Amino acid sequence: MARQAQIAKSKKKPKFTTRLVRRCALCGRNRGYMRDFGLCRICFREQAEKGTVPGIRKSSW
């Protein structure tokens, strides 16, 4: 989990747009971030298995 200082720093508007850091809405992780859902890969998988992400189902065949 990201420190509170890192989360607060990423919420501030950066001086340059390329310095924008996107973080997971649940845990604050910055790597493995999916823009479409606003979650990191780990939280996305957990939420998808629970069925809380609309339009996403775990596939099995």
N, CA, C and O atoms as a Tripos MOL2 file, in Angstrom:
@<TRIPOS>MOLECULE
protein
  244   243    61     0     0
PROTEIN
NO_CHARGES

@<TRIPOS>ATOM
      1 N           0.8450   -1.1810    0.0000 N.3       1 MET1
      2 CA          0.0000    0.0000    0.0000 C.3       1 MET1
      3 C           0.8870    1.2400    0.0000 C.2       1 MET1
      4 O           1.9210    1.2750    0.6670 O.2       1 MET1
      5 N           0.4840    2.2280   -0.7340 N.am      2 ALA2
      6 CA          1.2510    3.4660   -0.8450 C.3       2 ALA2
      7 C           1.1120    4.2980    0.4270 C.2       2 ALA2
      8 O           0.0830    4.2590    1.1010 O.2       2 ALA2
      9 N           2.1560    5.0440    0.7390 N.am      3 ARG3
     10 CA          2.1000    5.9330    1.8960 C.3       3 ARG3
     11 C           1.1300    7.0750    1.6150 C.2       3 ARG3
     12 O           0.8850    7.4360    0.4650 O.2       3 ARG3
     13 N           0.5930    7.6250    2.6810 N.am      4 GLN4
     14 CA         -0.3760    8.7260    2.5450 C.3       4 GLN4
     15 C           0.2580    9.9270    1.8520 C.2       4 GLN4
     16 O          -0.4120   10.6290    1.0950 O.2       4 GLN4
     17 N           1.5490   10.1690    2.1040 N.am      5 ALA5
     18 CA          2.2360   11.3020    1.4760 C.3       5 ALA5
     19 C           2.3220   11.1150   -0.0360 C.2       5 ALA5
     20 O           2.1720   12.0790   -0.7860 O.2       5 ALA5
     21 N           2.5600    9.8890   -0.4890 N.am      6 GLN6
     22 CA          2.6440    9.6210   -1.9240 C.3       6 GLN6
     23 C           1.2870    9.8010   -2.5880 C.2       6 GLN6
     24 O           1.1960   10.3290   -3.6960 O.2       6 GLN6
     25 N           0.2440    9.3640   -1.9140 N.am      7 ILE7
     26 CA         -1.1090    9.5050   -2.4620 C.3       7 ILE7
     27 C          -1.4900   10.9780   -2.5610 C.2       7 ILE7
     28 O          -2.0590   11.4120   -3.5620 O.2       7 ILE7
     29 N          -1.1720   11.7490   -1.5120 N.am      8 ALA8
     30 CA         -1.4830   13.1830   -1.5030 C.3       8 ALA8
     31 C          -0.6980   13.9110   -2.5900 C.2       8 ALA8
     32 O          -1.2290   14.8060   -3.2460 O.2       8 ALA8
     33 N           0.5670   13.5300   -2.7810 N.am      9 LYS9
     34 CA          1.4140   14.1720   -3.7910 C.3       9 LYS9
     35 C           0.8850   13.9010   -5.1930 C.2       9 LYS9
     36 O           0.9320   14.7840   -6.0500 O.2       9 LYS9
     37 N           0.3800   12.6880   -5.4390 N.am     10 SER10
     38 CA         -0.1160   12.3540   -6.7710 C.3      10 SER10
     39 C          -1.4440   13.0380   -7.0800 C.2      10 SER10
     40 O          -1.8010   13.1790   -8.2500 O.2      10 SER10
     41 N          -2.1800   13.4650   -6.0610 N.am     11 LYS11
     42 CA         -3.4520   14.1550   -6.2840 C.3      11 LYS11
     43 C          -3.2720   15.6190   -6.6680 C.2      11 LYS11
     44 O          -4.1690   16.2240   -7.2540 O.2      11 LYS11
     45 N          -2.1000   16.1960   -6.3350 N.am     12 LYS12
     46 CA         -1.8490   17.5900   -6.6810 C.3      12 LYS12
     47 C          -1.6360   17.7320   -8.1830 C.2      12 LYS12
     48 O          -1.1450   16.8090   -8.8320 O.2      12 LYS12
     49 N          -1.9980   18.8650   -8.7280 N.am     13 LYS13
     50 CA         -1.8150   19.1130  -10.1550 C.3      13 LYS13
     51 C          -0.3180   19.2940  -10.4380 C.2      13 LYS13
     52 O           0.3210   20.1520   -9.8300 O.2      13 LYS13
     53 N           0.2480   18.4940  -11.3550 N.am     14 PRO14
     54 CA          1.6840   18.5980  -11.6350 C.3      14 PRO14
     55 C           2.0100   19.8330  -12.4790 C.2      14 PRO14
     56 O           1.1530   20.3870  -13.1670 O.2      14 PRO14
     57 N           3.2630   20.2360  -12.4010 N.am     15 LYS15
     58 CA          3.7330   21.3810  -13.1780 C.3      15 LYS15
     59 C           3.6540   21.0740  -14.6730 C.2      15 LYS15
     60 O           3.2880   21.9330  -15.4760 O.2      15 LYS15
     61 N           4.0010   19.8450  -15.0330 N.am     16 PHE16
     62 CA          3.9320   19.3910  -16.4200 C.3      16 PHE16
     63 C           3.0230   18.1710  -16.4810 C.2      16 PHE16
     64 O           3.0020   17.3600  -15.5540 O.2      16 PHE16
     65 N           2.2670   18.0400  -17.5790 N.am     17 THR17
     66 CA          1.2930   16.9530  -17.6730 C.3      17 THR17
     67 C           1.9440   15.5760  -17.7190 C.2      17 THR17
     68 O           1.3120   14.5920  -17.3350 O.2      17 THR17
     69 N           3.1860   15.4790  -18.1770 N.am     18 THR18
     70 CA          3.8530   14.1800  -18.2400 C.3      18 THR18
     71 C           4.2300   13.6590  -16.8570 C.2      18 THR18
     72 O           4.5670   12.4840  -16.7150 O.2      18 THR18
     73 N           4.1800   14.4970  -15.8520 N.am     19 ARG19
     74 CA          4.5140   14.0790  -14.4920 C.3      19 ARG19
     75 C           3.3040   13.5330  -13.7270 C.2      19 ARG19
     76 O           3.4150   13.1910  -12.5500 O.2      19 ARG19
     77 N           2.1600   13.4540  -14.3930 N.am     20 LEU20
     78 CA          0.9490   12.9630  -13.7610 C.3      20 LEU20
     79 C           1.1260   11.4980  -13.3580 C.2      20 LEU20
     80 O           1.5240   10.6700  -14.1770 O.2      20 LEU20
     81 N           0.8340   11.1840  -12.1090 N.am     21 VAL21
     82 CA          0.9370    9.8160  -11.6020 C.3      21 VAL21
     83 C          -0.4650    9.3280  -11.3000 C.2      21 VAL21
     84 O          -1.1660    9.8950  -10.4610 O.2      21 VAL21
     85 N          -0.8690    8.2700  -11.9910 N.am     22 ARG22
     86 CA         -2.1790    7.6850  -11.7510 C.3      22 ARG22
     87 C          -2.0330    6.5540  -10.7490 C.2      22 ARG22
     88 O          -1.1230    5.7320  -10.8550 O.2      22 ARG22
     89 N          -2.9290    6.5180   -9.7810 N.am     23 ARG23
     90 CA         -2.8630    5.5070   -8.7300 C.3      23 ARG23
     91 C          -4.2030    4.7960   -8.5940 C.2      23 ARG23
     92 O          -5.2580    5.3250   -8.9420 O.2      23 ARG23
     93 N          -4.1190    3.5880   -8.0790 N.am     24 CYS24
     94 CA         -5.3070    2.7730   -7.8320 C.3      24 CYS24
     95 C          -6.2020    3.4770   -6.8140 C.2      24 CYS24
     96 O          -5.7170    4.0330   -5.8290 O.2      24 CYS24
     97 N          -7.4970    3.4480   -7.0560 N.am     25 ALA25
     98 CA         -8.4450    4.1100   -6.1570 C.3      25 ALA25
     99 C          -8.5540    3.4000   -4.8140 C.2      25 ALA25
    100 O          -8.8960    4.0280   -3.8120 O.2      25 ALA25
    101 N          -8.2690    2.1010   -4.7770 N.am     26 LEU26
    102 CA         -8.4260    1.3410   -3.5410 C.3      26 LEU26
    103 C          -7.1570    1.2950   -2.6980 C.2      26 LEU26
    104 O          -7.1870    1.5930   -1.5040 O.2      26 LEU26
    105 N          -6.0230    0.9160   -3.3330 N.am     27 CYS27
    106 CA         -4.8070    0.7000   -2.5410 C.3      27 CYS27
    107 C          -3.7300    1.7580   -2.7560 C.2      27 CYS27
    108 O          -2.8140    1.8670   -1.9400 O.2      27 CYS27
    109 N          -3.8140    2.5400   -3.8340 N.am     28 GLY28
    110 CA         -2.8260    3.5830   -4.0840 C.3      28 GLY28
    111 C          -1.6340    3.1300   -4.9040 C.2      28 GLY28
    112 O          -0.6950    3.9010   -5.1010 O.2      28 GLY28
    113 N          -1.6510    1.9040   -5.3830 N.am     29 ARG29
    114 CA         -0.5440    1.3720   -6.1720 C.3      29 ARG29
    115 C          -0.4560    2.1130   -7.5050 C.2      29 ARG29
    116 O          -1.4790    2.4320   -8.1110 O.2      29 ARG29
    117 N           0.7800    2.3900   -7.9640 N.am     30 ASN30
    118 CA          0.9330    3.1270   -9.2160 C.3      30 ASN30
    119 C           1.3360    2.2340  -10.3920 C.2      30 ASN30
    120 O           1.1930    2.6390  -11.5450 O.2      30 ASN30
    121 N           1.8230    1.0580  -10.1270 N.am     31 ARG31
    122 CA          2.1940    0.1540  -11.2120 C.3      31 ARG31
    123 C           1.0460   -0.8010  -11.5200 C.2      31 ARG31
    124 O           0.2740   -1.1620  -10.6320 O.2      31 ARG31
    125 N           0.9390   -1.2010  -12.7700 N.am     32 GLY32
    126 CA         -0.1250   -2.1120  -13.1710 C.3      32 GLY32
    127 C          -1.4910   -1.4580  -13.1240 C.2      32 GLY32
    128 O          -2.4910   -2.1180  -12.8390 O.2      32 GLY32
    129 N          -1.5400   -0.1560  -13.4050 N.am     33 TYR33
    130 CA         -2.7810    0.6230  -13.3190 C.3      33 TYR33
    131 C          -3.5670    0.5020  -14.6160 C.2      33 TYR33
    132 O          -2.9960    0.6080  -15.7020 O.2      33 TYR33
    133 N          -4.8760    0.2790  -14.5080 N.am     34 MET34
    134 CA         -5.7550    0.2260  -15.6800 C.3      34 MET34
    135 C          -6.6210    1.4700  -15.7000 C.2      34 MET34
    136 O          -7.4470    1.6780  -14.8110 O.2      34 MET34
    137 N          -6.4300    2.2930  -16.7130 N.am     35 ARG35
    138 CA         -7.1470    3.5640  -16.8050 C.3      35 ARG35
    139 C          -8.6520    3.3850  -16.9090 C.2      35 ARG35
    140 O          -9.4170    4.1570  -16.3300 O.2      35 ARG35
    141 N          -9.0780    2.3670  -17.6480 N.am     36 ASP36
    142 CA        -10.5090    2.1650  -17.8750 C.3      36 ASP36
    143 C         -11.2860    1.9600  -16.5760 C.2      36 ASP36
    144 O         -12.4560    2.3300  -16.4780 O.2      36 ASP36
    145 N         -10.6360    1.3750  -15.5970 N.am     37 PHE37
    146 CA        -11.3240    1.0350  -14.3560 C.3      37 PHE37
    147 C         -10.8290    1.8370  -13.1610 C.2      37 PHE37
    148 O         -11.5100    1.8840  -12.1360 O.2      37 PHE37
    149 N          -9.6720    2.4640  -13.2610 N.am     38 GLY38
    150 CA         -9.1240    3.2360  -12.1490 C.3      38 GLY38
    151 C          -8.5700    2.3630  -11.0370 C.2      38 GLY38
    152 O          -8.4580    2.7960   -9.8910 O.2      38 GLY38
    153 N          -8.2200    1.1130  -11.3880 N.am     39 LEU39
    154 CA         -7.7180    0.1630  -10.4100 C.3      39 LEU39
    155 C          -6.3970   -0.4410  -10.8780 C.2      39 LEU39
    156 O          -6.0950   -0.4500  -12.0720 O.2      39 LEU39
    157 N          -5.6150   -0.9440   -9.9240 N.am     40 CYS40
    158 CA         -4.4110   -1.6800  -10.2970 C.3      40 CYS40
    159 C          -4.8320   -3.1020  -10.6670 C.2      40 CYS40
    160 O          -5.9820   -3.4830  -10.4500 O.2      40 CYS40
    161 N          -3.9300   -3.8680  -11.2110 N.am     41 ARG41
    162 CA         -4.2450   -5.2130  -11.6900 C.3      41 ARG41
    163 C          -4.6870   -6.1430  -10.5610 C.2      41 ARG41
    164 O          -5.5310   -7.0160  -10.7620 O.2      41 ARG41
    165 N          -4.1130   -5.9510   -9.3750 N.am     42 ILE42
    166 CA         -4.4340   -6.8150   -8.2460 C.3      42 ILE42
    167 C          -5.8520   -6.5390   -7.7410 C.2      42 ILE42
    168 O          -6.6510   -7.4580   -7.5580 O.2      42 ILE42
    169 N          -6.1480   -5.2540   -7.5210 N.am     43 CYS43
    170 CA         -7.4870   -4.8770   -7.0550 C.3      43 CYS43
    171 C          -8.5360   -5.1710   -8.1180 C.2      43 CYS43
    172 O          -9.6640   -5.5390   -7.7890 O.2      43 CYS43
    173 N          -8.1750   -5.0130   -9.3940 N.am     44 PHE44
    174 CA         -9.1040   -5.3100  -10.4800 C.3      44 PHE44
    175 C          -9.4950   -6.7810  -10.4550 C.2      44 PHE44
    176 O         -10.6680   -7.1220  -10.6050 O.2      44 PHE44
    177 N          -8.5240   -7.6350  -10.2670 N.am     45 ARG45
    178 CA         -8.8080   -9.0700  -10.2430 C.3      45 ARG45
    179 C          -9.7010   -9.4380   -9.0500 C.2      45 ARG45
    180 O         -10.6390  -10.2230   -9.1890 O.2      45 ARG45
    181 N          -9.4020   -8.8650   -7.8850 N.am     46 GLU46
    182 CA        -10.2120   -9.1350   -6.6970 C.3      46 GLU46
    183 C         -11.6570   -8.6640   -6.8940 C.2      46 GLU46
    184 O         -12.6080   -9.3700   -6.5570 O.2      46 GLU46
    185 N         -11.7960   -7.4540   -7.4480 N.am     47 GLN47
    186 CA        -13.1400   -6.8980   -7.6570 C.3      47 GLN47
    187 C         -13.9040   -7.6700   -8.7370 C.2      47 GLN47
    188 O         -15.1170   -7.8490   -8.6360 O.2      47 GLN47
    189 N         -13.1850   -8.1260   -9.7730 N.am     48 ALA48
    190 CA        -13.8250   -8.8840  -10.8460 C.3      48 ALA48
    191 C         -14.3220  -10.2320  -10.3370 C.2      48 ALA48
    192 O         -15.3940  -10.6880  -10.7350 O.2      48 ALA48
    193 N         -13.5540  -10.8690   -9.4620 N.am     49 GLU49
    194 CA        -13.9770  -12.1550   -8.9080 C.3      49 GLU49
    195 C         -15.2040  -12.0000   -8.0140 C.2      49 GLU49
    196 O         -16.0570  -12.8850   -7.9560 O.2      49 GLU49
    197 N         -15.2830  -10.8550   -7.3130 N.am     50 LYS50
    198 CA        -16.4550  -10.5910   -6.4690 C.3      50 LYS50
    199 C         -17.6720  -10.1990   -7.2960 C.2      50 LYS50
    200 O         -18.8120  -10.3460   -6.8560 O.2      50 LYS50
    201 N         -17.4090   -9.6880   -8.5230 N.am     51 GLY51
    202 CA        -18.5000   -9.2600   -9.3960 C.3      51 GLY51
    203 C         -18.9030   -7.8180   -9.1920 C.2      51 GLY51
    204 O         -20.0100   -7.4320   -9.5670 O.2      51 GLY51
    205 N         -18.0240   -7.0010   -8.6000 N.am     52 THR52
    206 CA        -18.3660   -5.6020   -8.3470 C.3      52 THR52
    207 C         -17.9910   -4.6600   -9.4840 C.2      52 THR52
    208 O         -18.4040   -3.5000   -9.4830 O.2      52 THR52
    209 N         -17.2110   -5.1400  -10.4580 N.am     53 VAL53
    210 CA        -16.8640   -4.3250  -11.6260 C.3      53 VAL53
    211 C         -17.9280   -4.5740  -12.6840 C.2      53 VAL53
    212 O         -18.0640   -5.7060  -13.1470 O.2      53 VAL53
    213 N         -18.6870   -3.5580  -13.0830 N.am     54 PRO54
    214 CA        -19.7580   -3.7790  -14.0470 C.3      54 PRO54
    215 C         -19.2310   -4.1800  -15.4250 C.2      54 PRO54
    216 O         -18.2810   -3.5870  -15.9360 O.2      54 PRO54
    217 N         -19.8560   -5.1820  -16.0070 N.am     55 GLY55
    218 CA        -19.4970   -5.6350  -17.3490 C.3      55 GLY55
    219 C         -18.3430   -6.6040  -17.3980 C.2      55 GLY55
    220 O         -17.9300   -6.9950  -18.4900 O.2      55 GLY55
    221 N         -17.8020   -7.0090  -16.2660 N.am     56 ILE56
    222 CA        -16.6570   -7.9310  -16.2400 C.3      56 ILE56
    223 C         -17.0640   -9.2210  -15.5510 C.2      56 ILE56
    224 O         -17.6260   -9.2090  -14.4560 O.2      56 ILE56
    225 N         -16.7710  -10.3380  -16.2130 N.am     57 ARG57
    226 CA        -17.0310  -11.6500  -15.6340 C.3      57 ARG57
    227 C         -15.7850  -12.5030  -15.7740 C.2      57 ARG57
    228 O         -15.0500  -12.3790  -16.7540 O.2      57 ARG57
    229 N         -15.5470  -13.3510  -14.8180 N.am     58 LYS58
    230 CA        -14.4170  -14.2720  -14.9050 C.3      58 LYS58
    231 C         -14.7810  -15.3270  -15.9450 C.2      58 LYS58
    232 O         -15.8370  -15.9550  -15.8650 O.2      58 LYS58
    233 N         -13.8990  -15.5130  -16.9130 N.am     59 SER59
    234 CA        -14.1940  -16.4670  -17.9810 C.3      59 SER59
    235 C         -13.7090  -17.8650  -17.5960 C.2      59 SER59
    236 O         -12.6940  -18.0300  -16.9200 O.2      59 SER59
    237 N         -14.4500  -18.8400  -18.0400 N.am     60 SER60
    238 CA        -14.0340  -20.2450  -17.8930 C.3      60 SER60
    239 C         -14.6310  -21.0050  -19.0610 C.2      60 SER60
    240 O         -15.7980  -20.8200  -19.4050 O.2      60 SER60
    241 N         -13.8280  -21.8580  -19.6650 N.am     61 TRP61
    242 CA        -14.3100  -22.6300  -20.7970 C.3      61 TRP61
    243 C         -13.6710  -23.9810  -20.8220 C.2      61 TRP61
    244 O         -13.9550  -24.7820  -21.7120 O.2      61 TRP61
@<TRIPOS>BOND
     1     1     2 1
     2     2     3 1
     3     3     4 2
     4     3     5 am
     5     5     6 1
     6     6     7 1
     7     7     8 2
     8     7     9 am
     9     9    10 1
    10    10    11 1
    11    11    12 2
    12    11    13 am
    13    13    14 1
    14    14    15 1
    15    15    16 2
    16    15    17 am
    17    17    18 1
    18    18    19 1
    19    19    20 2
    20    19    21 am
    21    21    22 1
    22    22    23 1
    23    23    24 2
    24    23    25 am
    25    25    26 1
    26    26    27 1
    27    27    28 2
    28    27    29 am
    29    29    30 1
    30    30    31 1
    31    31    32 2
    32    31    33 am
    33    33    34 1
    34    34    35 1
    35    35    36 2
    36    35    37 am
    37    37    38 1
    38    38    39 1
    39    39    40 2
    40    39    41 am
    41    41    42 1
    42    42    43 1
    43    43    44 2
    44    43    45 am
    45    45    46 1
    46    46    47 1
    47    47    48 2
    48    47    49 am
    49    49    50 1
    50    50    51 1
    51    51    52 2
    52    51    53 am
    53    53    54 1
    54    54    55 1
    55    55    56 2
    56    55    57 am
    57    57    58 1
    58    58    59 1
    59    59    60 2
    60    59    61 am
    61    61    62 1
    62    62    63 1
    63    63    64 2
    64    63    65 am
    65    65    66 1
    66    66    67 1
    67    67    68 2
    68    67    69 am
    69    69    70 1
    70    70    71 1
    71    71    72 2
    72    71    73 am
    73    73    74 1
    74    74    75 1
    75    75    76 2
    76    75    77 am
    77    77    78 1
    78    78    79 1
    79    79    80 2
    80    79    81 am
    81    81    82 1
    82    82    83 1
    83    83    84 2
    84    83    85 am
    85    85    86 1
    86    86    87 1
    87    87    88 2
    88    87    89 am
    89    89    90 1
    90    90    91 1
    91    91    92 2
    92    91    93 am
    93    93    94 1
    94    94    95 1
    95    95    96 2
    96    95    97 am
    97    97    98 1
    98    98    99 1
    99    99   100 2
   100    99   101 am
   101   101   102 1
   102   102   103 1
   103   103   104 2
   104   103   105 am
   105   105   106 1
   106   106   107 1
   107   107   108 2
   108   107   109 am
   109   109   110 1
   110   110   111 1
   111   111   112 2
   112   111   113 am
   113   113   114 1
   114   114   115 1
   115   115   116 2
   116   115   117 am
   117   117   118 1
   118   118   119 1
   119   119   120 2
   120   119   121 am
   121   121   122 1
   122   122   123 1
   123   123   124 2
   124   123   125 am
   125   125   126 1
   126   126   127 1
   127   127   128 2
   128   127   129 am
   129   129   130 1
   130   130   131 1
   131   131   132 2
   132   131   133 am
   133   133   134 1
   134   134   135 1
   135   135   136 2
   136   135   137 am
   137   137   138 1
   138   138   139 1
   139   139   140 2
   140   139   141 am
   141   141   142 1
   142   142   143 1
   143   143   144 2
   144   143   145 am
   145   145   146 1
   146   146   147 1
   147   147   148 2
   148   147   149 am
   149   149   150 1
   150   150   151 1
   151   151   152 2
   152   151   153 am
   153   153   154 1
   154   154   155 1
   155   155   156 2
   156   155   157 am
   157   157   158 1
   158   158   159 1
   159   159   160 2
   160   159   161 am
   161   161   162 1
   162   162   163 1
   163   163   164 2
   164   163   165 am
   165   165   166 1
   166   166   167 1
   167   167   168 2
   168   167   169 am
   169   169   170 1
   170   170   171 1
   171   171   172 2
   172   171   173 am
   173   173   174 1
   174   174   175 1
   175   175   176 2
   176   175   177 am
   177   177   178 1
   178   178   179 1
   179   179   180 2
   180   179   181 am
   181   181   182 1
   182   182   183 1
   183   183   184 2
   184   183   185 am
   185   185   186 1
   186   186   187 1
   187   187   188 2
   188   187   189 am
   189   189   190 1
   190   190   191 1
   191   191   192 2
   192   191   193 am
   193   193   194 1
   194   194   195 1
   195   195   196 2
   196   195   197 am
   197   197   198 1
   198   198   199 1
   199   199   200 2
   200   199   201 am
   201   201   202 1
   202   202   203 1
   203   203   204 2
   204   203   205 am
   205   205   206 1
   206   206   207 1
   207   207   208 2
   208   207   209 am
   209   209   210 1
   210   210   211 1
   211   211   212 2
   212   211   213 am
   213   213   214 1
   214   214   215 1
   215   215   216 2
   216   215   217 am
   217   217   218 1
   218   218   219 1
   219   219   220 2
   220   219   221 am
   221   221   222 1
   222   222   223 1
   223   223   224 2
   224   223   225 am
   225   225   226 1
   226   226   227 1
   227   227   228 2
   228   227   229 am
   229   229   230 1
   230   230   231 1
   231   231   232 2
   232   231   233 am
   233   233   234 1
   234   234   235 1
   235   235   236 2
   236   235   237 am
   237   237   238 1
   238   238   239 1
   239   239   240 2
   240   239   241 am
   241   241   242 1
   242   242   243 1
   243   243   244 2
@<TRIPOS>SUBSTRUCTURE
     1 MET1         2 RESIDUE 1 A MET
     2 ALA2         6 RESIDUE 1 A ALA
     3 ARG3        10 RESIDUE 1 A ARG
     4 GLN4        14 RESIDUE 1 A GLN
     5 ALA5        18 RESIDUE 1 A ALA
     6 GLN6        22 RESIDUE 1 A GLN
     7 ILE7        26 RESIDUE 1 A ILE
     8 ALA8        30 RESIDUE 1 A ALA
     9 LYS9        34 RESIDUE 1 A LYS
    10 SER10       38 RESIDUE 1 A SER
    11 LYS11       42 RESIDUE 1 A LYS
    12 LYS12       46 RESIDUE 1 A LYS
    13 LYS13       50 RESIDUE 1 A LYS
    14 PRO14       54 RESIDUE 1 A PRO
    15 LYS15       58 RESIDUE 1 A LYS
    16 PHE16       62 RESIDUE 1 A PHE
    17 THR17       66 RESIDUE 1 A THR
    18 THR18       70 RESIDUE 1 A THR
    19 ARG19       74 RESIDUE 1 A ARG
    20 LEU20       78 RESIDUE 1 A LEU
    21 VAL21       82 RESIDUE 1 A VAL
    22 ARG22       86 RESIDUE 1 A ARG
    23 ARG23       90 RESIDUE 1 A ARG
    24 CYS24       94 RESIDUE 1 A CYS
    25 ALA25       98 RESIDUE 1 A ALA
    26 LEU26      102 RESIDUE 1 A LEU
    27 CYS27      106 RESIDUE 1 A CYS
    28 GLY28      110 RESIDUE 1 A GLY
    29 ARG29      114 RESIDUE 1 A ARG
    30 ASN30      118 RESIDUE 1 A ASN
    31 ARG31      122 RESIDUE 1 A ARG
    32 GLY32      126 RESIDUE 1 A GLY
    33 TYR33      130 RESIDUE 1 A TYR
    34 MET34      134 RESIDUE 1 A MET
    35 ARG35      138 RESIDUE 1 A ARG
    36 ASP36      142 RESIDUE 1 A ASP
    37 PHE37      146 RESIDUE 1 A PHE
    38 GLY38      150 RESIDUE 1 A GLY
    39 LEU39      154 RESIDUE 1 A LEU
    40 CYS40      158 RESIDUE 1 A CYS
    41 ARG41      162 RESIDUE 1 A ARG
    42 ILE42      166 RESIDUE 1 A ILE
    43 CYS43      170 RESIDUE 1 A CYS
    44 PHE44      174 RESIDUE 1 A PHE
    45 ARG45      178 RESIDUE 1 A ARG
    46 GLU46      182 RESIDUE 1 A GLU
    47 GLN47      186 RESIDUE 1 A GLN
    48 ALA48      190 RESIDUE 1 A ALA
    49 GLU49      194 RESIDUE 1 A GLU
    50 LYS50      198 RESIDUE 1 A LYS
    51 GLY51      202 RESIDUE 1 A GLY
    52 THR52      206 RESIDUE 1 A THR
    53 VAL53      210 RESIDUE 1 A VAL
    54 PRO54      214 RESIDUE 1 A PRO
    55 GLY55      218 RESIDUE 1 A GLY
    56 ILE56      222 RESIDUE 1 A ILE
    57 ARG57      226 RESIDUE 1 A ARG
    58 LYS58      230 RESIDUE 1 A LYS
    59 SER59      234 RESIDUE 1 A SER
    60 SER60      238 RESIDUE 1 A SER
    61 TRP61      242 RESIDUE 1 A TRP
